[in-house]
Amino acid sequence: MKKKVLQKGTVLLLSGAMMWGGLSIAGPSASASSPSSISHFANVNIFASMLDSTAEAMPSDTAIGNNGSALAPADGTEQLASAQAAGTYSAYNLTGFSAGNTGGGTIAETDARYKKVYTATDLAQALKKGSGVKVIEVMNDLNLGWNELPSAAQTSPFAEHNKPLTHPVLKQTGVSKLTIDGFDGLTIFSNNGSKIKHVGITVKRSSNLVIRNLQFDELWEWDEATKGDYDKNDWDYLTLEQTSKVWIDHCTFNKAYDGVVDVKKGSNGVTISWSSFRSDDGSSNSWVSQQVKVMEANKSAYPMYNYLRSSAVGLSQQDIIAIAGGQKKTHLVGATEFASDNPDLEITLHHNYYQDSQDRMPRLRGGNAHVYNIVMDASGLVAAKAKLTPAMDTAISSKGYHFTVTSNGAISTEGGAVLVEKSQIIGVASPIRNNQTDPSNSKYTGKIRAVDTIYTANGTTFRGNSDTAGSPLAPYPAAALAFSWNGFSSLPYSYQTDDPTTLVSRLKASDGAGSGKLSWSKTNWLITQY
């Protein structure tokens, strides 16, 4: 007996005004809206035919070819059973553009090239250029703000970063910049999911770098200096420049001032997997709440905040915490529009959970990005956006302030190629974009395709491709370009995919995405295949 499911390309209609076959059908309007508006989905024409519900869906083990088309299982990748069900850890194998990355290798703890790091001084010594260190095990949380560093560590590879201006904690701790330069073969990991705080890390001119099971935290503050544009401090947790083969795996990234992980200057061979990207949770002592409490106690010292709280706008303290809670930017891949090394850019994102990230999952300028089995969950952004009325938006912008909720998903521009497959996108207003500068000028447009991806917004769920007739995943705002990879005809690695319906529960599971999730032999963090 065939299981009754809906075919790929069907709109799963969960709410609306009319009924058909026992399903409630929504009817979104076709009026135009701002590309960054959280309500953009409601204005997209998603008329698609309801197919026979007794027909077989695309099987969950359907293989996806390198061009995003379905292949017979023998010709491509097959669905990956969960690690628990399979009884192995094969789900965590290194794949993507970083395939072949060796990191620091599997060396014994007694090897002089294996360093256990307990303090900032330990870390500075291990990461000094030419140290010869191959494996760094972070043994405990590290507070690496410039004012927290002992004098012995206030030297290369550490430097003072832009000074904090508003957050009460960062004004005390300071912020550091840590540069990893010229390493070939290095693994940095924690066996217990340790935190690294108050520091932005830049990796330069390095190769075969592995970063696993670490949490990055406390690198955001309220921006009065550029009126909420967050264009001053340049604090990113990780920036890769002129670097090849980097695997970032099972890490947790909390809210940051600027980007989270940026890839620039032709860096290639990058894979980010099984990682969690989190917004501020708005609890009474959250990082954003600590900031807002200080401003609330002295409003006149913070003109933008004071204006938001005034009768001219009328936002409450809790409203501001909620609206400020999302992560503004996530992955910028390619720092400038037409850099000569942009064609070299390569990144794979898989099995990552993005909680209330407002933009760039990823934003690609040239080069290639492969995105599969990720979740973009903007549920909190939808609720936050609802707190801002049109009158509030007008009042805020009239003073030159930037305080809103952007909602973009994967973006390809300037000829980049982005394939999004077997993923879930929840509540994102503009899930698939292909131009950020001038839709009428094709040189600013990128190639982007979504395959067998589930998109849910405004009570309506669609599963299918970006090129399905009437698909809400159709590239926006420029005319879609035919998809092809840049520089090769098929991906240079094999990979396995999960059914996208399983992703939310799988990535939120106790052994899912993020740091501190896996309790296994320490040596497992040093190897790449299981």
C-alpha positions as CSV (number, residue, x, y, z in Angstrom):
1,M,0.0,0.0,0.0
2,K,1.4,3.4,-1.0
3,K,1.9,5.9,1.8
4,K,-0.3,9.0,1.2
5,V,2.1,11.9,0.9
6,L,2.4,15.0,-1.2
7,Q,4.7,15.2,-4.1
8,K,7.7,17.4,-4.3
9,G,6.6,20.8,-5.6
10,T,3.2,20.6,-3.8
11,V,2.1,23.5,-1.6
12,L,1.1,22.2,1.8
13,L,-1.7,24.5,2.7
14,L,-2.2,24.9,6.4
15,S,-4.5,27.8,6.8
16,G,-6.7,30.1,4.6
17,A,-10.1,31.0,3.5
18,M,-11.3,28.1,1.3
19,M,-11.2,24.3,1.5
20,W,-10.2,21.7,-1.1
21,G,-10.1,18.0,-0.4
22,G,-10.1,18.6,3.3
23,L,-7.1,20.9,3.1
24,S,-7.3,24.6,4.0
25,I,-5.9,26.7,1.1
26,A,-4.3,30.1,1.7
27,G,-4.4,32.8,-1.0
28,P,-1.5,35.2,-0.8
29,S,-1.8,38.4,-2.7
30,A,0.5,39.5,-5.5
31,S,1.2,43.0,-4.5
32,A,4.8,44.2,-4.3
33,S,6.7,44.6,-1.0
34,S,10.1,45.6,0.2
35,P,12.6,42.7,-0.2
36,S,13.6,42.9,3.4
37,S,10.1,43.0,4.8
38,I,9.1,40.1,7.0
39,S,5.8,39.9,5.1
40,H,7.4,39.4,1.7
41,F,6.2,35.8,1.6
42,A,2.6,36.9,1.7
43,N,3.1,38.9,-1.4
44,V,4.7,36.1,-3.4
45,N,2.5,34.3,-5.9
46,I,2.8,30.7,-4.9
47,F,0.0,29.2,-7.0
48,A,1.0,25.6,-7.6
49,S,-1.1,22.6,-8.6
50,M,-2.3,20.2,-6.0
51,L,-1.0,16.8,-7.1
52,D,-2.6,13.4,-6.4
53,S,-2.0,12.9,-2.7
54,T,-1.8,9.1,-3.3
55,A,1.2,9.5,-5.5
56,E,4.6,8.7,-4.1
57,A,6.8,11.6,-3.0
58,M,10.4,11.8,-4.0
59,P,11.8,9.0,-1.8
60,S,13.7,10.2,1.3
61,D,16.7,8.4,-0.1
62,T,16.6,10.2,-3.4
63,A,20.1,11.2,-4.5
64,I,20.7,14.8,-5.6
65,G,23.1,15.3,-8.5
66,N,25.8,17.9,-8.5
67,N,23.5,20.2,-10.6
68,G,20.7,19.8,-8.1
69,S,18.7,17.3,-10.2
70,A,17.4,14.0,-8.9
71,L,19.5,10.9,-9.6
72,A,18.9,7.2,-9.2
73,P,20.4,6.1,-5.8
74,A,23.1,4.2,-7.6
75,D,24.3,7.3,-9.4
76,G,24.5,9.7,-6.6
77,T,24.3,10.3,-2.9
78,E,21.9,8.4,-0.7
79,Q,20.0,9.4,2.4
80,L,22.1,9.2,5.5
81,A,20.6,7.4,8.5
82,S,21.1,9.1,11.8
83,A,24.3,8.2,13.7
84,Q,22.3,6.6,16.5
85,A,20.3,4.4,14.1
86,A,23.4,3.4,12.2
87,G,25.4,2.7,15.4
88,T,28.3,4.7,14.0
89,Y,29.5,8.3,13.8
90,S,29.6,8.3,10.0
91,A,27.1,11.2,9.9
92,Y,30.0,13.4,11.2
93,N,32.5,12.6,8.5
94,L,34.3,15.5,6.9
95,T,32.8,16.3,3.5
96,G,32.2,19.4,1.4
97,F,34.8,21.6,-0.1
98,S,37.1,20.9,2.9
99,A,37.3,17.2,2.0
100,G,40.9,16.1,2.3
101,N,41.7,18.5,5.1
102,T,44.0,16.7,7.5
103,G,44.1,19.3,10.3
104,G,46.9,18.6,12.7
105,G,46.6,14.9,12.4
106,T,46.2,12.2,15.1
107,I,49.1,12.7,17.4
108,A,49.5,11.6,21.0
109,E,48.9,13.9,24.0
110,T,52.5,13.3,25.0
111,D,53.8,14.7,21.6
112,A,55.5,18.1,22.0
113,R,53.3,19.4,19.2
114,Y,50.1,18.7,21.2
115,K,49.4,21.6,23.5
116,K,46.7,21.7,26.3
117,V,45.6,25.3,26.7
118,Y,44.3,26.5,30.1
119,T,45.1,30.2,29.9
120,A,45.4,33.0,27.4
121,T,49.2,32.8,27.7
122,D,49.1,29.1,26.8
123,L,47.0,30.0,23.7
124,A,49.3,32.8,22.7
125,Q,52.4,30.6,22.9
126,A,50.7,27.8,20.9
127,L,49.5,30.1,18.1
128,K,52.7,32.1,17.8
129,K,53.8,31.9,14.1
130,G,56.3,29.1,13.7
131,S,55.4,27.4,17.0
132,G,55.3,24.0,15.3
133,V,52.1,23.2,17.3
134,K,49.7,20.8,15.5
135,V,47.0,20.2,18.0
136,I,45.5,22.6,20.6
137,E,43.1,21.3,23.1
138,V,41.2,24.0,24.9
139,M,40.7,22.7,28.4
140,N,38.3,25.3,29.9
141,D,36.5,28.5,29.1
142,L,38.9,31.3,28.0
143,N,38.1,35.0,28.6
144,L,40.3,36.8,26.0
145,G,39.3,40.4,26.2
146,W,42.2,42.8,25.9
147,N,41.9,43.9,29.5
148,E,41.6,40.3,30.6
149,L,44.9,39.2,29.1
150,P,48.0,39.1,31.3
151,S,50.8,41.2,30.0
152,A,52.6,38.1,28.8
153,A,49.8,37.5,26.3
154,Q,49.4,41.1,25.2
155,T,51.6,40.5,22.2
156,S,51.5,38.7,18.8
157,P,49.3,36.8,18.0
158,F,47.0,38.9,20.2
159,A,46.3,42.6,19.5
160,E,43.8,45.1,20.9
161,H,40.6,45.2,18.8
162,N,38.3,48.2,18.5
163,K,37.4,49.5,21.9
164,P,33.9,48.7,23.2
165,L,31.6,51.8,23.6
166,T,28.4,50.6,25.2
167,H,28.2,47.1,26.6
168,P,28.9,47.2,30.3
169,V,30.8,43.9,30.3
170,L,32.9,44.6,27.3
171,K,33.8,48.1,28.5
172,Q,35.5,46.3,31.4
173,T,37.0,43.3,29.6
174,G,37.9,45.0,26.3
175,V,38.0,43.0,23.0
176,S,41.0,41.3,21.4
177,K,42.0,40.3,17.9
178,L,43.7,37.0,17.6
179,T,45.5,36.2,14.3
180,I,46.4,32.7,13.2
181,D,48.9,33.2,10.5
182,G,51.0,30.8,8.4
183,F,49.9,27.4,9.9
184,D,49.7,24.3,7.7
185,G,48.0,21.5,9.6
186,L,46.4,22.6,12.9
187,T,43.5,21.3,14.9
188,I,41.9,23.4,17.7
189,F,39.2,21.7,19.7
190,S,37.7,21.2,23.1
191,N,36.6,17.9,24.5
192,N,33.9,19.6,26.7
193,G,32.6,22.4,24.5
194,S,34.5,25.2,26.1
195,K,33.7,28.9,25.5
196,I,36.0,31.5,23.9
197,K,34.8,35.0,24.7
198,H,35.6,38.6,23.9
199,V,37.8,38.0,20.9
200,G,37.6,38.1,17.1
201,I,39.8,35.5,15.3
202,T,41.3,36.0,11.9
203,V,43.0,33.2,10.0
204,K,45.5,34.2,7.4
205,R,47.7,32.4,4.9
206,S,47.0,29.0,6.4
207,S,45.8,25.6,5.3
208,N,44.4,22.4,6.7
209,L,42.8,24.0,9.8
210,V,40.2,22.2,11.9
211,I,38.1,24.0,14.6
212,R,35.7,21.7,16.5
213,N,33.5,21.6,19.6
214,L,34.0,25.2,20.7
215,Q,31.5,27.9,21.7
216,F,32.0,31.6,20.8
217,D,30.3,34.2,22.9
218,E,30.0,37.8,24.1
219,L,31.0,39.8,21.1
220,W,28.1,42.2,20.6
221,E,27.2,45.6,21.9
222,W,24.5,48.3,21.1
223,D,25.5,50.6,18.3
224,E,25.0,54.2,18.9
225,A,28.1,55.3,16.9
226,T,26.6,54.4,13.5
227,K,23.0,54.7,14.5
228,G,22.3,51.0,14.5
229,D,24.1,50.3,11.2
230,Y,26.7,48.2,13.0
231,D,29.4,49.5,10.8
232,K,32.2,50.5,13.3
233,N,33.6,47.7,15.4
234,D,34.2,45.1,12.8
235,W,33.9,42.3,15.4
236,D,33.5,38.9,13.7
237,Y,34.0,35.6,15.6
238,L,36.0,34.1,12.7
239,T,37.3,35.6,9.5
240,L,39.2,33.6,6.9
241,E,41.6,35.3,4.5
242,Q,43.9,33.8,1.8
243,T,43.3,30.4,3.5
244,S,42.6,27.0,2.1
245,K,40.9,23.9,3.7
246,V,39.2,24.9,6.9
247,W,36.7,22.7,8.7
248,I,34.5,24.3,11.4
249,D,32.5,21.6,13.0
250,H,30.2,21.2,16.0
251,C,30.6,24.8,17.1
252,T,28.1,27.2,18.7
253,F,28.1,30.8,17.7
254,N,26.2,33.3,19.8
255,K,25.1,36.8,18.7
256,A,28.0,38.9,17.3
257,Y,28.3,42.6,16.5
258,D,29.1,42.2,12.8
259,G,29.4,38.8,11.0
260,V,29.8,35.4,12.5
261,V,32.0,33.5,10.1
262,D,33.2,35.5,7.1
263,V,35.3,34.1,4.2
264,K,37.3,36.6,2.2
265,K,40.3,37.1,-0.1
266,G,39.8,34.0,-2.2
267,S,39.7,31.5,0.7
268,N,38.5,28.1,-0.4
269,G,38.0,24.6,0.7
270,V,35.7,25.7,3.6
271,T,33.2,23.5,5.3
272,I,31.0,24.5,8.3
273,S,29.0,21.6,9.6
274,W,26.9,20.5,12.6
275,S,27.1,24.0,14.1
276,S,24.5,26.1,15.9
277,F,24.1,29.9,15.2
278,R,22.0,31.4,18.0
279,S,20.2,34.6,18.7
280,D,19.9,36.2,22.1
281,D,17.2,34.5,24.1
282,G,15.9,37.7,25.7
283,S,16.0,36.2,29.2
284,S,16.4,38.5,32.2
285,N,20.2,38.3,32.3
286,S,20.9,37.6,28.6
287,W,23.7,39.5,26.8
288,V,21.3,41.9,25.2
289,S,19.2,42.3,28.3
290,Q,22.4,43.4,30.3
291,Q,23.0,46.0,27.7
292,V,19.4,47.3,27.7
293,K,19.3,47.6,31.5
294,V,22.2,49.9,31.5
295,M,20.7,52.1,28.8
296,E,17.3,52.1,30.5
297,A,18.9,53.5,33.7
298,N,20.6,56.4,31.8
299,K,18.6,57.0,28.6
300,S,20.0,60.5,27.9
301,A,23.4,59.0,27.4
302,Y,22.1,56.8,24.5
303,P,20.2,59.1,22.0
304,M,19.0,56.3,19.7
305,Y,17.8,54.2,22.6
306,N,16.2,57.2,24.2
307,Y,14.3,58.0,21.0
308,L,13.1,54.4,20.6
309,R,11.7,54.6,24.2
310,S,10.1,58.0,23.7
311,S,6.5,58.6,22.8
312,A,7.6,59.4,19.2
313,V,8.2,55.7,18.7
314,G,6.8,54.0,21.8
315,L,8.7,50.8,22.1
316,S,9.0,49.1,25.5
317,Q,12.2,47.9,27.0
318,Q,11.2,44.3,26.3
319,D,10.3,45.2,22.7
320,I,13.8,46.5,22.1
321,I,15.4,43.4,23.6
322,A,13.3,41.2,21.3
323,I,13.9,43.3,18.2
324,A,17.7,43.5,18.9
325,G,18.0,39.8,19.6
326,G,18.5,38.4,16.1
327,Q,21.9,38.0,14.5
328,K,22.3,40.8,11.9
329,K,24.8,39.1,9.6
330,T,26.0,35.5,9.3
331,H,28.3,34.5,6.4
332,L,29.8,37.0,4.0
333,V,31.7,35.1,1.4
334,G,33.7,37.6,-0.7
335,A,34.5,41.0,0.9
336,T,34.1,43.2,-2.2
337,E,31.9,42.9,-5.3
338,F,34.4,42.1,-8.0
339,A,37.7,41.2,-6.3
340,S,40.0,39.3,-8.6
341,D,40.1,36.3,-6.2
342,N,36.3,36.0,-5.8
343,P,36.2,33.1,-8.3
344,D,38.3,31.0,-5.9
345,L,35.8,31.2,-3.0
346,E,34.3,27.9,-1.9
347,I,32.1,27.0,1.0
348,T,29.9,24.1,2.1
349,L,27.3,24.6,4.8
350,H,25.6,21.4,6.1
351,H,23.7,20.3,9.1
352,N,23.7,23.8,10.7
353,Y,20.9,25.4,12.6
354,Y,20.4,29.1,12.2
355,Q,18.2,30.6,14.9
356,D,16.9,34.1,14.0
357,S,19.8,35.0,11.6
358,Q,18.6,38.0,9.6
359,D,20.8,37.7,6.6
360,R,23.6,35.9,4.7
361,M,23.2,32.1,5.0
362,P,25.4,32.6,3.0
363,R,25.9,35.8,1.0
364,L,28.2,34.8,-1.9
365,R,30.1,37.1,-4.3
366,G,31.5,34.9,-7.0
367,G,32.8,31.4,-6.5
368,N,30.7,28.5,-5.3
369,A,28.6,27.7,-2.2
370,H,26.9,24.4,-1.5
371,V,24.2,24.4,1.2
372,Y,22.4,21.3,2.2
373,N,20.5,20.0,5.2
374,I,20.5,23.3,7.1
375,V,17.6,24.9,9.0
376,M,17.0,28.7,8.8
377,D,14.5,29.3,11.6
378,A,13.3,32.9,11.7
379,S,10.3,32.3,14.0
380,G,11.6,34.8,16.5
381,L,12.2,37.4,13.9
382,V,8.6,37.2,12.7
383,A,7.4,37.9,16.3
384,A,10.0,40.7,16.7
385,K,9.0,42.3,13.4
386,A,5.4,42.4,14.5
387,K,6.3,44.8,17.3
388,L,7.2,47.5,14.8
389,T,4.3,49.3,13.2
390,P,4.6,51.2,9.9
391,A,4.3,54.4,11.9
392,M,7.2,53.4,14.1
393,D,9.4,52.4,11.1
394,T,8.7,55.9,9.6
395,A,9.6,57.7,12.8
396,I,12.8,55.7,13.3
397,S,14.0,56.2,9.7
398,S,13.2,59.9,9.8
399,K,16.0,60.4,12.4
400,G,18.5,58.3,10.4
401,Y,18.3,55.4,12.8
402,H,18.5,51.8,11.7
403,F,16.3,49.6,13.9
404,T,14.3,47.0,12.1
405,V,14.2,43.3,11.3
406,T,15.7,42.2,8.0
407,S,14.9,38.7,6.8
408,N,17.0,37.3,4.0
409,G,18.1,33.7,3.5
410,A,20.7,32.4,1.0
411,I,22.0,35.1,-1.4
412,S,24.1,34.7,-4.6
413,T,25.4,37.8,-6.4
414,E,28.1,38.9,-8.8
415,G,28.1,35.6,-10.7
416,G,28.3,33.3,-7.7
417,A,26.8,29.9,-7.7
418,V,24.7,28.7,-4.7
419,L,22.9,25.4,-4.5
420,V,20.5,25.0,-1.5
421,E,19.2,21.4,-1.2
422,K,17.1,19.4,1.2
423,S,16.9,22.1,3.8
424,Q,14.2,23.8,5.9
425,I,13.5,27.5,5.8
426,I,11.0,28.8,8.4
427,G,9.6,32.3,8.4
428,V,12.3,33.9,6.3
429,A,10.8,36.8,4.2
430,S,13.2,36.6,1.2
431,P,14.5,33.0,1.3
432,I,16.4,33.0,-2.0
433,R,17.9,36.2,-3.4
434,N,20.1,36.7,-6.4
435,N,20.9,40.5,-6.5
436,Q,21.6,43.0,-3.8
437,T,22.7,46.1,-5.8
438,D,20.8,46.6,-9.1
439,P,18.4,43.9,-10.4
440,S,18.5,45.5,-13.9
441,N,22.2,44.9,-14.2
442,S,23.1,41.3,-14.7
443,K,26.7,41.7,-13.6
444,Y,25.4,42.0,-10.0
445,T,23.2,38.9,-10.3
446,G,24.2,35.4,-9.1
447,K,23.1,31.9,-9.9
448,I,21.1,30.2,-7.2
449,R,18.9,27.1,-7.1
450,A,16.9,25.4,-4.3
451,V,16.1,21.7,-4.6
452,D,13.7,19.7,-2.5
453,T,13.6,22.3,0.2
454,I,10.8,23.0,2.7
455,Y,9.6,26.6,3.1
456,T,7.1,27.6,5.8
457,A,5.7,31.1,6.3
458,N,2.4,32.6,7.2
459,G,0.9,29.2,7.9
460,T,1.7,27.8,4.5
461,T,4.3,25.1,3.7
462,F,5.8,24.4,0.4
463,R,8.2,21.6,-0.5
464,G,9.9,21.7,-3.8
465,N,12.4,23.5,-6.0
466,S,13.0,27.1,-6.8
467,D,12.2,26.5,-10.4
468,T,8.9,24.8,-9.7
469,A,6.0,26.8,-11.3
470,G,4.9,29.4,-8.8
471,S,7.5,28.5,-6.3
472,P,8.0,30.9,-3.3
473,L,11.6,29.9,-3.5
474,A,12.1,31.5,-6.9
475,P,15.2,33.7,-6.9
476,Y,14.4,37.4,-6.2
477,P,14.7,40.3,-7.2
478,A,16.5,39.8,-10.6
479,A,15.6,37.4,-13.4
480,A,16.9,34.0,-12.6
481,L,20.0,32.7,-14.2
482,A,20.4,29.1,-15.3
483,F,22.3,27.3,-12.6
484,S,25.8,25.9,-13.2
485,W,28.9,25.6,-11.0
486,N,31.8,28.0,-11.6
487,G,35.0,26.3,-12.8
488,F,33.7,22.7,-12.7
489,S,30.7,20.7,-14.0
490,S,30.1,18.6,-10.8
491,L,31.0,18.9,-7.2
492,P,34.5,17.5,-6.4
493,Y,33.2,15.5,-3.4
494,S,30.6,13.0,-2.4
495,Y,28.0,13.6,0.3
496,Q,24.9,12.1,1.9
497,T,21.7,13.9,2.7
498,D,18.9,13.6,5.3
499,D,15.2,14.0,4.5
500,P,14.5,17.7,5.2
501,T,11.4,16.8,7.3
502,T,13.7,15.3,10.0
503,L,16.1,18.3,10.2
504,V,14.6,20.4,13.0
505,S,14.4,17.4,15.5
506,R,17.7,16.0,14.4
507,L,19.7,19.2,14.7
508,K,18.0,20.1,18.0
509,A,18.6,16.6,19.4
510,S,21.0,16.0,22.3
511,D,23.6,14.8,19.7
512,G,22.7,17.4,17.1
513,A,24.2,20.7,16.0
514,G,26.5,22.7,18.3
515,S,29.3,22.4,20.8
516,G,29.1,20.2,23.9
517,K,26.7,17.7,22.2
518,L,29.0,14.7,21.6
519,S,30.5,12.7,24.4
520,W,33.0,10.4,22.7
521,S,36.7,9.6,22.8
522,K,38.9,12.6,22.7
523,T,40.8,11.3,19.7
524,N,37.6,11.4,17.6
525,W,38.0,15.2,17.4
526,L,41.4,14.6,15.7
527,I,40.1,12.4,12.9
528,T,37.9,13.2,9.9
529,Q,36.3,9.9,8.9
530,Y,34.4,7.5,11.2
